[in-house]
Amino acid sequence: MNTSALPPIIVSTRDAARLEQVLAHPDLHDVESAERLADEISRAKLLAPEAMPADVVTMDSRVVCIEAVSGTRHELTLSWPAEADAA
């Protein structure tokens, strides 16, 4: 794969460490999506959490999404599955 054509990725060292722990789970060995995530982490620029640019979404970030067709506004928090609240 030509990684030079891919957009850059910035990941906090804290998020990368936790993602790598998740990916180490035996049930994820040979799972294509897990392998692709590991590839993305390996090419990411890692920064300390306090050095993350303000416009980069990290875990626990709150973002506003606006649906293109309806214009409906949604405020969402990016969370780990165990901490998710679908409400």
N, C-alpha and C positions, 0 to 999 in steps of 0.2 A: 504494500500500500504506500502511496506517495504522501507522506505526512506533511510535506511542505505546502500542499494544497489545502490542508485542513486549517480551520480557524484556531488561533491560540487558545489555550486553556490555562486558567490560574486556579489553583486549589490551595486551600489553607493546609498547613501541615497537620493540624488537628483533624480536619475532615479526611485527608488522605490516609492517616493512620487508622481511623475508624473504618473507612471503606476497605482498607487492606485486611483488617481483622475479619470483616464480613466475608470478603472474598476467600479467606483461608478456610472457610467452613467446608468440610468434605463433600457435602451435598452439592456444592457449586463447582467442583472439579469437572472439567469437560462440558460445562454449560456455556454455550456460545456467548450469551449476553454478558456473563461474568468475565469471560476472556476479553471481550471488547472493552468492558469497563476497566479492567486491569491495564489494557493497552493505552487507554485514554489517560489514566493516572500516570503511567510511566512517561508519557510525553508532556505532561503538564508542568508548568512552572509552579513550584511550591513556595509559598510565602507563609511566614508566621501570621497567626490570626490578627495580630495588631497591625500588621503591614498590608493587610488586604485593602485594595482600592475600594472606595465607597460605592462604585458602580458594579461591583462583582457580587453575585448572589452566592452565598454560602449556606451551609446548614443553619437553621434557625433564623434566616433572613426573612423579613416580611416584604412581600412584593405586591404591586398592584397590576392586575391583568385586565385588559379591556377587550371584550369580544369584538372582532372586526365587523361582523354583520349587525348585531343588535346594539352594540355600544354599552352593553352591560358591564359594570365594573365589579371586579372581585378582588378582595384583599386576601392573600394567601401567605401562609408561613411554610417554608420548606423544612420538613421535619423527617426524622428517622421513622420507619414504619411503626416501631413499638411506641413511639410518642405521638403518633398521628391522631388527630381528632377530625373526623370527616365532617362534623357539624360546622 
